[in-house]
């Protein structure tokens, strides 16, 4: 039961951070300025941005990974 709670909290945090990254992308602000305005530690934001890029790169690669020959 505890592991499920931890997993759920981690997924919620990931979802929240990915939403923040999407807000930043739409804002037109630099990462640093956005973090300052949102009171987010920039190191945390850069970590989550790295995770976001990796996840989305994986999605794009999976879509094109199998091609009919």
N, CA, C and O atoms as a GROMACS GRO file, in nm:
protein
  276
    1UNK      N    1   0.082  -0.119   0.000
    1UNK     CA    2   0.000   0.000   0.000
    1UNK      C    3   0.087   0.126   0.000
    1UNK      O    4   0.057   0.222  -0.071
    2UNK      N    5   0.192   0.126   0.078
    2UNK     CA    6   0.280   0.242   0.085
    2UNK      C    7   0.346   0.267  -0.050
    2UNK      O    8   0.356   0.381  -0.094
    3UNK      N    9   0.391   0.160  -0.116
    3UNK     CA   10   0.454   0.176  -0.246
    3UNK      C   11   0.360   0.238  -0.348
    3UNK      O   12   0.402   0.319  -0.431
    4UNK      N   13   0.233   0.203  -0.343
    4UNK     CA   14   0.135   0.261  -0.434
    4UNK      C   15   0.117   0.409  -0.406
    4UNK      O   16   0.102   0.488  -0.499
    5UNK      N   17   0.119   0.448  -0.281
    5UNK     CA   18   0.108   0.589  -0.245
    5UNK      C   19   0.227   0.667  -0.298
    5UNK      O   20   0.211   0.776  -0.352
    6UNK      N   21   0.346   0.612  -0.283
    6UNK     CA   22   0.467   0.677  -0.332
    6UNK      C   23   0.462   0.688  -0.484
    6UNK      O   24   0.493   0.794  -0.540
    7UNK      N   25   0.424   0.581  -0.550
    7UNK     CA   26   0.414   0.582  -0.696
    7UNK      C   27   0.313   0.685  -0.743
    7UNK      O   28   0.337   0.757  -0.840
    8UNK      N   29   0.201   0.692  -0.674
    8UNK     CA   30   0.097   0.788  -0.710
    8UNK      C   31   0.147   0.931  -0.693
    8UNK      O   32   0.122   1.016  -0.779
    9UNK      N   33   0.217   0.958  -0.584
    9UNK     CA   34   0.272   1.091  -0.560
    9UNK      C   35   0.376   1.127  -0.666
    9UNK      O   36   0.381   1.241  -0.712
   10UNK      N   37   0.459   1.030  -0.704
   10UNK     CA   38   0.561   1.055  -0.807
   10UNK      C   39   0.496   1.086  -0.941
   10UNK      O   40   0.541   1.175  -1.013
   11UNK      N   41   0.390   1.014  -0.975
   11UNK     CA   42   0.320   1.039  -1.101
   11UNK      C   43   0.253   1.176  -1.098
   11UNK      O   44   0.253   1.248  -1.199
   12UNK      N   45   0.197   1.213  -0.984
   12UNK     CA   46   0.135   1.345  -0.971
   12UNK      C   47   0.239   1.455  -0.986
   12UNK      O   48   0.216   1.554  -1.055
   13UNK      N   49   0.354   1.436  -0.923
   13UNK     CA   50   0.461   1.535  -0.934
   13UNK      C   51   0.509   1.546  -1.078
   13UNK      O   52   0.530   1.657  -1.128
   14UNK      N   53   0.528   1.433  -1.145
   14UNK     CA   54   0.571   1.433  -1.286
   14UNK      C   55   0.469   1.508  -1.371
   14UNK      O   56   0.506   1.590  -1.455
   15UNK      N   57   0.343   1.480  -1.350
   15UNK     CA   58   0.237   1.546  -1.426
   15UNK      C   59   0.239   1.698  -1.403
   15UNK      O   60   0.227   1.776  -1.497
   16UNK      N   61   0.254   1.737  -1.276
   16UNK     CA   62   0.258   1.880  -1.243
   16UNK      C   63   0.378   1.948  -1.307
   16UNK      O   64   0.366   2.057  -1.363
   17UNK      N   65   0.494   1.884  -1.300
   17UNK     CA   66   0.614   1.945  -1.356
   17UNK      C   67   0.606   1.952  -1.509
   17UNK      O   68   0.649   2.050  -1.568
   18UNK      N   69   0.551   1.850  -1.572
   18UNK     CA   70   0.537   1.852  -1.717
   18UNK      C   71   0.439   1.962  -1.759
   18UNK      O   72   0.458   2.025  -1.863
   19UNK      N   73   0.335   1.984  -1.679
   19UNK     CA   74   0.242   2.094  -1.708
   19UNK      C   75   0.313   2.228  -1.695
   19UNK      O   76   0.289   2.319  -1.775
   20UNK      N   77   0.400   2.241  -1.594
   20UNK     CA   78   0.479   2.364  -1.577
   20UNK      C   79   0.570   2.386  -1.697
   20UNK      O   80   0.585   2.499  -1.745
   21UNK      N   81   0.630   2.281  -1.746
   21UNK     CA   82   0.719   2.293  -1.862
   21UNK      C   83   0.640   2.340  -1.983
   21UNK      O   84   0.688   2.424  -2.059
   22UNK      N   85   0.522   2.286  -2.002
   22UNK     CA   86   0.438   2.329  -2.114
   22UNK      C   87   0.395   2.474  -2.097
   22UNK      O   88   0.387   2.548  -2.196
   23UNK      N   89   0.369   2.516  -1.974
   23UNK     CA   90   0.336   2.658  -1.948
   23UNK      C   91   0.456   2.745  -1.983
   23UNK      O   92   0.441   2.852  -2.043
   24UNK      N   93   0.575   2.700  -1.944
   24UNK     CA   94   0.696   2.776  -1.975
   24UNK      C   95   0.714   2.789  -2.126
   24UNK      O   96   0.745   2.897  -2.176
   25UNK      N   97   0.692   2.679  -2.199
   25UNK     CA   98   0.709   2.681  -2.344
   25UNK      C   99   0.615   2.782  -2.409
   25UNK      O  100   0.652   2.848  -2.506
   26UNK      N  101   0.496   2.795  -2.356
   26UNK     CA  102   0.398   2.888  -2.411
   26UNK      C  103   0.422   3.032  -2.366
   26UNK      O  104   0.371   3.126  -2.427
   27UNK      N  105   0.498   3.048  -2.258
   27UNK     CA  106   0.516   3.181  -2.199
   27UNK      C  107   0.609   3.271  -2.280
   27UNK      O  108   0.594   3.393  -2.277
   28UNK      N  109   0.705   3.213  -2.350
   28UNK     CA  110   0.803   3.293  -2.421
   28UNK      C  111   0.914   3.345  -2.331
   28UNK      O  112   1.001   3.419  -2.377
   29UNK      N  113   0.912   3.308  -2.204
   29UNK     CA  114   1.014   3.351  -2.108
   29UNK      C  115   1.134   3.258  -2.112
   29UNK      O  116   1.125   3.145  -2.160
   30UNK      N  117   1.246   3.308  -2.061
   30UNK     CA  118   1.360   3.219  -2.044
   30UNK      C  119   1.328   3.123  -1.931
   30UNK      O  120   1.240   3.150  -1.850
   31UNK      N  121   1.400   3.012  -1.924
   31UNK     CA  122   1.379   2.917  -1.815
   31UNK      C  123   1.405   2.985  -1.680
   31UNK      O  124   1.328   2.969  -1.585
   32UNK      N  125   1.512   3.062  -1.675
   32UNK     CA  126   1.549   3.128  -1.549
   32UNK      C  127   1.439   3.224  -1.503
   32UNK      O  128   1.401   3.221  -1.386
   33UNK      N  129   1.389   3.307  -1.592
   33UNK     CA  130   1.285   3.403  -1.557
   33UNK      C  131   1.157   3.331  -1.515
   33UNK      O  132   1.093   3.369  -1.416
   34UNK      N  133   1.120   3.228  -1.589
   34UNK     CA  134   1.000   3.152  -1.555
   34UNK      C  135   1.013   3.091  -1.416
   34UNK      O  136   0.919   3.098  -1.336
   35UNK      N  137   1.128   3.031  -1.387
   35UNK     CA  138   1.150   2.971  -1.255
   35UNK      C  139   1.140   3.075  -1.144
   35UNK      O  140   1.080   3.050  -1.040
   36UNK      N  141   1.197   3.192  -1.168
   36UNK     CA  142   1.190   3.299  -1.068
   36UNK      C  143   1.046   3.341  -1.044
   36UNK      O  144   1.005   3.361  -0.929
   37UNK      N  145   0.969   3.356  -1.151
   37UNK     CA  146   0.830   3.398  -1.138
   37UNK      C  147   0.743   3.293  -1.068
   37UNK      O  148   0.649   3.327  -0.996
   38UNK      N  149   0.776   3.166  -1.091
   38UNK     CA  150   0.696   3.058  -1.034
   38UNK      C  151   0.752   3.007  -0.901
   38UNK      O  152   0.695   2.916  -0.840
   39UNK      N  153   0.862   3.066  -0.855
   39UNK     CA  154   0.930   3.023  -0.731
   39UNK      C  155   0.969   2.875  -0.737
   39UNK      O  156   0.948   2.799  -0.643
   40UNK      N  157   1.027   2.837  -0.850
   40UNK     CA  158   1.076   2.701  -0.871
   40UNK      C  159   1.228   2.706  -0.871
   40UNK      O  160   1.286   2.795  -0.933
   41UNK      N  161   1.291   2.613  -0.802
   41UNK     CA  162   1.437   2.606  -0.808
   41UNK      C  163   1.477   2.567  -0.950
   41UNK      O  164   1.428   2.468  -1.004
   42UNK      N  165   1.566   2.645  -1.009
   42UNK     CA  166   1.599   2.621  -1.149
   42UNK      C  167   1.664   2.485  -1.170
   42UNK      O  168   1.650   2.427  -1.278
   43UNK      N  169   1.736   2.432  -1.072
   43UNK     CA  170   1.795   2.300  -1.086
   43UNK      C  171   1.685   2.193  -1.098
   43UNK      O  172   1.697   2.100  -1.177
   44UNK      N  173   1.581   2.209  -1.020
   44UNK     CA  174   1.469   2.115  -1.029
   44UNK      C  175   1.401   2.124  -1.164
   44UNK      O  176   1.367   2.023  -1.225
   45UNK      N  177   1.381   2.247  -1.210
   45UNK     CA  178   1.316   2.267  -1.339
   45UNK      C  179   1.398   2.204  -1.451
   45UNK      O  180   1.342   2.139  -1.539
   46UNK      N  181   1.530   2.222  -1.449
   46UNK     CA  182   1.615   2.166  -1.553
   46UNK      C  183   1.612   2.013  -1.549
   46UNK      O  184   1.615   1.948  -1.654
   47UNK      N  185   1.607   1.955  -1.430
   47UNK     CA  186   1.595   1.810  -1.418
   47UNK      C  187   1.465   1.761  -1.482
   47UNK      O  188   1.466   1.667  -1.562
   48UNK      N  189   1.355   1.825  -1.447
   48UNK     CA  190   1.227   1.783  -1.502
   48UNK      C  191   1.217   1.811  -1.651
   48UNK      O  192   1.152   1.736  -1.724
   49UNK      N  193   1.281   1.916  -1.697
   49UNK     CA  194   1.283   1.945  -1.841
   49UNK      C  195   1.358   1.835  -1.915
   49UNK      O  196   1.318   1.795  -2.025
   50UNK      N  197   1.466   1.787  -1.857
   50UNK     CA  198   1.541   1.676  -1.916
   50UNK      C  199   1.452   1.552  -1.924
   50UNK      O  200   1.448   1.485  -2.027
   51UNK      N  201   1.380   1.521  -1.816
   51UNK     CA  202   1.287   1.407  -1.815
   51UNK      C  203   1.179   1.424  -1.920
   51UNK      O  204   1.145   1.330  -1.991
   52UNK      N  205   1.125   1.544  -1.931
   52UNK     CA  206   1.020   1.576  -2.027
   52UNK      C  207   1.069   1.551  -2.169
   52UNK      O  208   1.000   1.488  -2.249
   53UNK      N  209   1.190   1.602  -2.200
   53UNK     CA  210   1.246   1.584  -2.336
   53UNK      C  211   1.270   1.438  -2.366
   53UNK      O  212   1.242   1.392  -2.477
   54UNK      N  213   1.322   1.364  -2.269
   54UNK     CA  214   1.348   1.222  -2.290
   54UNK      C  215   1.218   1.145  -2.315
   54UNK      O  216   1.212   1.060  -2.403
   55UNK      N  217   1.116   1.175  -2.238
   55UNK     CA  218   0.989   1.106  -2.255
   55UNK      C  219   0.928   1.137  -2.391
   55UNK      O  220   0.879   1.048  -2.460
   56UNK      N  221   0.932   1.263  -2.430
   56UNK     CA  222   0.871   1.302  -2.557
   56UNK      C  223   0.955   1.257  -2.676
   56UNK      O  224   0.900   1.230  -2.782
   57UNK      N  225   1.085   1.250  -2.661
   57UNK     CA  226   1.170   1.197  -2.767
   57UNK      C  227   1.142   1.049  -2.785
   57UNK      O  228   1.140   0.998  -2.897
   58UNK      N  229   1.120   0.978  -2.672
   58UNK     CA  230   1.088   0.836  -2.679
   58UNK      C  231   0.956   0.811  -2.749
   58UNK      O  232   0.943   0.714  -2.824
   59UNK      N  233   0.859   0.896  -2.726
   59UNK     CA  234   0.728   0.883  -2.791
   59UNK      C  235   0.744   0.902  -2.942
   59UNK      O  236   0.690   0.825  -3.021
   60UNK      N  237   0.818   1.005  -2.981
   60UNK     CA  238   0.838   1.031  -3.123
   60UNK      C  239   0.917   0.920  -3.190
   60UNK      O  240   0.887   0.884  -3.304
   61UNK      N  241   1.017   0.865  -3.122
   61UNK     CA  242   1.096   0.757  -3.179
   61UNK      C  243   1.015   0.629  -3.191
   61UNK      O  244   1.032   0.555  -3.288
   62UNK      N  245   0.928   0.602  -3.095
   62UNK     CA  246   0.847   0.482  -3.101
   62UNK      C  247   0.750   0.487  -3.219
   62UNK      O  248   0.722   0.385  -3.281
   63UNK      N  249   0.700   0.604  -3.249
   63UNK     CA  250   0.606   0.617  -3.360
   63UNK      C  251   0.673   0.586  -3.492
   63UNK      O  252   0.609   0.531  -3.582
   64UNK      N  253   0.800   0.620  -3.505
   64UNK     CA  254   0.867   0.601  -3.632
   64UNK      C  255   0.965   0.483  -3.628
   64UNK      O  256   1.037   0.459  -3.726
   65UNK      N  257   0.968   0.409  -3.518
   65UNK     CA  258   1.066   0.300  -3.503
   65UNK      C  259   1.035   0.183  -3.595
   65UNK      O  260   1.126   0.116  -3.642
   66UNK      N  261   0.909   0.158  -3.620
   66UNK     CA  262   0.872   0.043  -3.703
   66UNK      C  263   0.820   0.092  -3.838
   66UNK      O  264   0.714   0.154  -3.847
   67UNK      N  265   0.897   0.064  -3.938
   67UNK     CA  266   0.858   0.102  -4.073
   67UNK      C  267   0.838  -0.022  -4.157
   67UNK      O  268   0.914  -0.119  -4.146
   68UNK      N  269   0.736  -0.019  -4.239
   68UNK     CA  270   0.711  -0.132  -4.328
   68UNK      C  271   0.814  -0.131  -4.437
   68UNK      O  272   0.838  -0.028  -4.500
   69UNK      N  273   0.876  -0.247  -4.461
   69UNK     CA  274   0.981  -0.255  -4.562
   69UNK      C  275   0.928  -0.320  -4.687
   69UNK      O  276   1.001  -0.337  -4.784
   0.00000   0.00000   0.00000
